[in-house]
Amino acid sequence: MRIGKPTARRESDSTVLSAKVSFQGADDECFYSVPAQYADMADTESSNCFLVGMLYPAMRYGEDIDVEGVVSAKLLYNLNEYLIPLMAICDTRLKRIRVNAASTDCSPRPGAKAVGTGFSGGIDSFATICEHFARPTPEGFKLTHLFFFNVGAHGIPKKPGDLESIERQFRARYEKLKGFPDEVGLPFVPVDSNIHKFHPWGHLETATFATVSAVLFLQRGIRRYYLASSGHTYRQLWKFLGDGGRPDAIERINMMLLPWLSIEGLDIIDDGNLYDRSQKTAIVAEYPPARRYLNVCYGHDTLDTNCSVCPKCARTLLTLDILGKLDDFSGVFDIPKYRREVRRRLIAETIASESTNLFSRHQMDLARSRGVNLRREVGVLDLFRARMLNGRLHSFIRNNPILKRIAKKFFR
């Protein structure tokens, strides 16, 4: 794989940095762009963003990387000596490769002062904001900027035209989310890219590298970046690592990856692993702005509203229910709809899947700690159905047409 020298250009009201990427016998262009008002944050001389963004594909294809531009000396050394061997051990689909660069730079960017995190409106990003902005935080560690990246979370292009539709969704979501940053006085910086075009395996496989690549694109402005975890505690991650399994989502090994992806003058921090998702929800529930802006739904593409019944909405609402904070969030959720359509079934499913589902275990632990007896909320038939759906019997019935019809009539 060869990554060409980056070139910067002004395009409409944005600053765009692009580089030619040659791999698998073909040439393509990778780009990152930021609105002109934040152009001073973009490092238009470094190739760090392209290197990190293309690292996973290169390892998946088994191709060494030759970078024609300048890269961080620290990053280059850490990739070759530590991160690439680590990734090859954690995921046997990835080949151990070598990265070479035409030149290196070991000087930090003197103007980099921003402390940032991504903002999606969800529990994880709000928890990071609560910890590093809402509460007293020392200078240099308190959030000064929020970011919103188009690097895969809004979709992976699979056919012609997908990149454009994904970008439109990214823009629409940004507009819906900007009310909170405006209210609290934090700049909300969008970064567009096509790096996800090079990641056909899906965002869960590549999220860490894709996100960090966008951060490195802005390395002239950022000195510290908190990458919010997804609700797994250090204890749970330690157990997962001990099992020796391949990570089903790359973020599970962020605490091992991010130190090797940090560069001179820019620390990238794995944040939030002290708390599980239910504990984070309890923190966020005490933050008044979250009651107006929390958005966890994946039932609506443009984040117009929380549908209140999809798995993410329902899981969040049950946690708020256990906390006694449900009505505090009536401005962003349809509470009557939740109570009417999913509450009883969800409680039964949470009880039934406690031993197999990590989030269910978090919620059951929270309920016990709060003295809430969820079993009183459901009947015997509810629990029977939930346990059947959660077990092997369900798979057997689902694959038998006759039993499937009988089961549908029984539970209708």
C-alpha positions in Angstrom: 0.0 0.0 0.0 1.3 3.4 -0.9 -0.1 6.7 0.6 0.9 9.7 -1.5 1.8 13.1 -0.2 -1.2 15.1 1.1 -2.5 18.0 -0.8 -4.7 20.8 0.7 -7.3 22.8 -1.1 -10.1 25.2 -0.4 -13.5 23.8 -1.5 -16.6 26.0 -1.1 -16.5 26.9 2.6 -14.3 24.0 3.7 -10.6 23.1 3.9 -10.0 19.7 2.3 -6.9 17.5 2.8 -6.5 14.5 0.4 -4.0 11.9 -0.6 -3.8 9.2 -3.2 -3.9 5.7 -1.9 -2.7 2.7 -4.0 -3.5 -0.8 -2.8 -4.8 -4.1 -4.2 -3.7 -3.0 -7.6 -5.9 0.1 -7.7 -5.7 3.8 -7.0 -8.2 5.9 -5.0 -8.4 9.2 -3.1 -8.9 9.5 0.6 -9.9 12.9 2.1 -10.8 14.8 5.3 -12.5 18.2 5.4 -13.5 20.7 8.0 -15.4 24.0 7.7 -13.2 27.0 7.0 -13.9 28.5 10.4 -11.9 25.6 11.9 -9.2 25.4 9.3 -6.5 26.5 11.7 -7.0 23.2 13.5 -6.3 21.1 10.4 -2.7 19.8 10.0 -2.3 20.0 6.2 1.3 18.9 6.2 1.2 15.6 8.1 0.1 12.2 6.7 -0.8 10.9 10.2 -4.5 10.8 9.6 -4.2 8.8 6.4 -1.7 6.4 7.9 -4.0 5.6 10.9 -7.1 5.5 8.7 -5.6 3.0 6.3 -3.8 0.8 8.9 -6.6 -1.7 9.3 -7.1 -2.3 5.6 -3.4 -2.7 5.1 -3.2 -5.3 7.8 -6.3 -7.0 6.5 -4.9 -7.2 3.0 -1.4 -8.0 4.3 0.3 -5.1 2.5 3.2 -3.1 3.9 2.6 0.7 4.0 4.9 3.2 2.3 4.0 6.8 3.2 5.4 9.5 0.9 4.6 12.3 3.3 5.6 13.3 6.8 4.5 11.2 9.8 5.0 11.5 13.6 8.2 9.8 14.6 6.5 8.6 17.8 3.5 7.2 15.8 5.7 5.4 13.3 7.8 3.8 16.0 4.9 2.7 18.1 3.0 1.3 15.2 5.9 -0.9 14.0 7.1 -1.9 17.5 3.9 -2.3 19.5 0.5 -1.7 17.9 0.9 -3.8 14.7 2.2 -6.9 16.6 -0.6 -6.4 19.2 -3.3 -6.3 16.5 -2.0 -9.3 14.8 -2.1 -11.3 18.0 -5.7 -10.1 18.9 -7.1 -10.8 15.5 -5.6 -13.5 13.4 -7.3 -12.1 10.2 -4.8 -9.3 10.4 -1.3 -9.7 9.0 1.8 -8.3 10.6 3.1 -5.6 8.3 5.7 -2.9 8.2 5.2 0.9 7.9 7.8 3.0 6.2 7.7 6.8 5.8 9.7 9.2 3.6 10.3 11.5 6.6 9.3 11.9 10.2 8.6 14.8 12.6 8.9 14.7 16.4 7.8 18.3 17.2 4.5 18.9 18.9 2.1 21.5 17.4 2.6 24.6 19.6 -0.9 26.0 19.0 -2.7 22.9 20.0 -4.8 23.8 23.0 -8.3 22.2 22.5 -9.6 19.5 24.8 -12.3 17.6 23.0 -14.6 14.6 22.7 -17.1 13.4 20.2 -20.8 14.3 20.7 -23.6 12.1 19.5 -26.2 13.0 22.0 -26.0 9.5 23.5 -25.3 8.2 27.0 -21.6 7.6 26.5 -20.8 11.1 25.1 -23.0 12.8 27.7 -21.2 10.8 30.5 -17.9 12.1 29.2 -19.3 15.7 29.2 -20.6 15.3 32.7 -17.2 14.1 33.9 -15.0 16.6 32.1 -17.1 19.7 31.7 -20.1 19.8 33.9 -18.1 19.1 37.1 -15.1 21.1 38.2 -12.1 20.1 36.1 -8.5 21.4 36.0 -7.5 23.6 33.1 -6.0 21.5 30.3 -8.3 18.7 31.1 -11.7 20.4 30.9 -13.5 20.1 27.6 -13.3 23.1 25.3 -14.6 21.6 22.0 -17.1 18.9 20.8 -16.6 17.0 17.6 -18.8 15.2 15.1 -17.1 12.9 12.6 -18.3 11.2 9.4 -16.0 8.2 9.5 -18.4 5.2 9.6 -21.0 5.6 12.3 -23.5 7.0 9.9 -23.1 4.1 7.5 -20.6 2.2 5.3 -21.0 2.8 1.5 -21.7 -0.4 -0.4 -22.8 0.9 -3.8 -22.6 4.0 -6.0 -24.4 7.0 -4.4 -24.1 5.7 -0.8 -21.3 8.1 0.1 -23.5 11.1 -0.9 -26.5 9.8 1.1 -24.4 9.0 4.1 -23.0 12.6 4.0 -26.5 14.0 3.8 -27.4 12.0 6.9 -24.3 13.2 8.7 -25.1 16.8 7.9 -28.7 16.4 9.0 -27.7 14.7 12.3 -25.2 17.5 13.0 -27.9 20.2 12.6 -30.2 18.3 15.0 -27.4 17.9 17.6 -25.9 21.4 17.6 -28.5 22.8 20.0 -26.7 21.4 23.0 -23.2 22.7 22.2 -24.7 26.1 21.4 -26.5 26.2 24.7 -23.4 25.4 26.8 -21.1 27.5 24.7 -18.8 24.8 23.2 -17.7 24.9 19.6 -19.1 21.9 17.7 -16.7 20.9 14.9 -17.8 18.6 12.1 -15.3 16.6 10.1 -16.4 14.9 6.8 -14.3 12.1 5.3 -14.6 9.1 3.0 -12.3 6.9 5.1 -15.3 4.5 5.7 -15.2 3.8 1.9 -12.0 1.9 2.6 -13.5 -0.1 5.6 -16.1 -2.4 4.0 -16.0 -4.7 7.0 -18.1 -2.4 9.1 -17.6 0.4 11.7 -17.4 -1.9 14.7 -14.3 -3.5 13.2 -12.5 -0.2 12.5 -14.1 2.5 14.7 -11.0 3.2 16.8 -8.7 3.8 13.8 -11.4 5.7 11.9 -12.1 8.1 14.8 -8.4 8.6 15.7 -7.7 9.4 12.1 -10.1 12.3 12.2 -8.6 13.5 15.4 -5.1 13.5 13.9 -6.4 15.5 10.9 -7.1 18.2 13.5 -3.8 17.7 15.4 -2.8 21.4 14.9 -5.6 22.4 17.3 -6.2 19.4 19.7 -4.0 18.6 22.6 -6.2 16.1 24.4 -9.1 14.0 23.1 -11.4 11.8 25.2 -12.7 8.8 23.3 -15.8 7.8 25.1 -16.1 4.0 25.8 -19.3 2.1 25.1 -20.3 1.1 28.6 -17.9 -1.7 29.5 -16.0 -1.4 32.8 -12.3 -2.2 33.3 -13.4 -5.3 35.2 -15.4 -6.6 32.3 -12.7 -5.7 29.8 -10.1 -7.4 31.9 -12.2 -10.6 31.9 -12.7 -10.4 28.2 -9.0 -10.0 27.5 -8.3 -13.0 29.8 -10.6 -15.1 27.7 -8.4 -14.5 24.7 -11.2 -14.1 22.2 -11.1 -12.0 19.1 -12.8 -8.6 19.8 -16.2 -8.4 18.2 -15.8 -4.6 18.4 -12.4 -3.0 18.3 -13.3 -0.6 21.1 -12.9 -3.5 23.5 -9.2 -3.1 23.3 -9.0 0.7 23.2 -7.2 0.8 26.5 -4.3 -1.1 24.8 -4.5 0.7 21.4 -4.9 4.4 22.2 -1.5 4.9 24.0 0.2 3.8 20.8 -1.9 6.1 18.6 -1.2 9.2 20.6 1.5 11.5 19.1 3.8 14.3 20.3 1.7 16.9 22.0 -1.6 15.0 21.6 -3.0 12.5 24.1 -5.9 10.3 23.1 -7.6 8.9 26.1 -9.9 5.9 26.6 -12.6 7.5 28.8 -15.5 6.1 30.8 -14.4 2.6 31.6 -14.9 3.2 35.3 -18.7 2.8 34.8 -21.0 0.4 33.0 -23.8 1.7 30.9 -26.4 1.8 33.7 -24.0 3.7 36.0 -23.4 6.2 33.2 -27.1 6.6 32.7 -27.4 7.4 36.4 -24.7 10.1 36.0 -26.4 11.6 32.9 -29.8 11.6 34.6 -28.6 14.2 37.0 -27.4 16.6 34.2 -30.3 18.9 33.4 -29.3 19.6 29.7 -29.4 15.9 29.0 -33.2 15.9 29.8 -33.6 18.2 26.8 -31.0 16.8 24.3 -30.5 13.1 25.1 -30.9 11.0 21.9 -30.1 7.3 21.9 -32.4 6.1 19.1 -31.4 4.2 16.1 -35.0 4.1 14.9 -34.8 7.5 13.2 -32.0 8.4 10.8 -32.0 12.1 11.3 -32.3 12.1 15.1 -35.6 14.0 14.9 -36.8 12.2 18.1 -36.4 9.1 20.2 -38.8 6.4 19.0 -39.0 5.1 22.6 -39.5 1.5 21.6 -36.3 0.4 19.7 -33.8 -1.7 21.7 -31.5 1.3 22.6 -34.4 3.6 23.6 -36.1 0.8 25.6 -32.9 -0.1 27.4 -32.2 3.5 28.3 -35.8 4.1 29.5 -35.8 1.0 31.7 -32.6 2.2 33.3 -34.3 5.6 33.9 -37.3 3.8 35.2 -35.2 1.9 37.8 -33.6 5.2 38.8 -37.0 6.9 39.2 -36.1 9.5 36.6 -38.4 8.5 33.8 -40.7 11.5 33.8 -37.7 13.9 33.9 -37.1 12.8 30.3 -40.6 13.2 29.0 -39.4 16.0 26.8 -37.2 13.6 24.7 -39.1 10.3 25.0 -42.7 9.2 24.6 -43.1 7.8 28.1 -46.7 6.6 27.7 -45.7 4.7 24.5 -42.9 3.0 26.4 -45.1 2.0 29.3 -47.8 0.8 26.9 -45.8 -1.1 24.3 -42.5 -2.3 25.8 -42.1 -2.0 29.5 -43.6 -5.2 30.7 -42.0 -7.3 28.0 -38.6 -5.6 28.4 -38.5 -6.2 32.2 -39.2 -9.9 31.6 -36.5 -10.2 28.9 -34.0 -8.4 31.2 -34.7 -10.8 34.0 -34.5 -13.8 31.7 -31.2 -12.7 30.0 -29.3 -11.6 33.1 -26.8 -14.4 32.8 -26.2 -14.0 29.1 -26.6 -10.3 28.3 -24.1 -7.8 29.7 -26.5 -4.8 29.6 -29.3 -6.9 31.3 -26.8 -7.8 34.1 -26.0 -4.1 34.5 -29.7 -3.2 34.9 -30.4 -6.0 37.3 -27.4 -5.0 39.4 -28.7 -1.4 39.4 -32.2 -2.5 40.4 -30.8 -4.5 43.4 -28.6 -1.6 44.5 -31.7 0.7 44.4 -34.0 -1.8 46.2 -36.2 -2.2 43.1 -37.8 -5.6 42.6 -38.4 -6.0 38.9 -40.0 -9.4 39.3 -43.0 -7.8 40.9 -43.7 -6.0 37.6 -44.2 -9.1 35.5 -46.3 -12.3 35.6 -45.3 -16.0 35.3 -46.4 -16.1 31.6 -44.2 -13.0 30.8 -41.2 -14.7 32.3 -41.9 -18.0 30.6 -42.1 -16.4 27.2 -39.0 -14.3 27.8 -37.0 -17.4 28.9 -38.2 -19.4 25.9 -37.2 -16.6 23.5 -33.8 -16.4 25.2 -33.1 -20.1 25.1 -32.4 -23.0 22.7 -36.1 -23.9 22.6 -36.8 -20.7 20.7 -34.3 -21.6 18.0 -35.7 -25.1 17.7 -39.3 -23.8 17.4 -38.3 -21.1 15.0 -36.8 -23.7 12.6 -39.9 -25.9 12.8 -42.8 -24.5 10.6 -45.5 -26.4 12.5 -44.3 -25.5 16.0 -43.7 -21.9 14.8 -47.4 -21.5 13.8 -48.5 -23.0 17.1 -46.3 -20.7 19.1 -47.5 -17.6 17.2 -51.1 -18.5 18.1 -50.2 -19.2 21.7 -48.5 -15.8 22.3 -50.8 -13.7 20.1 
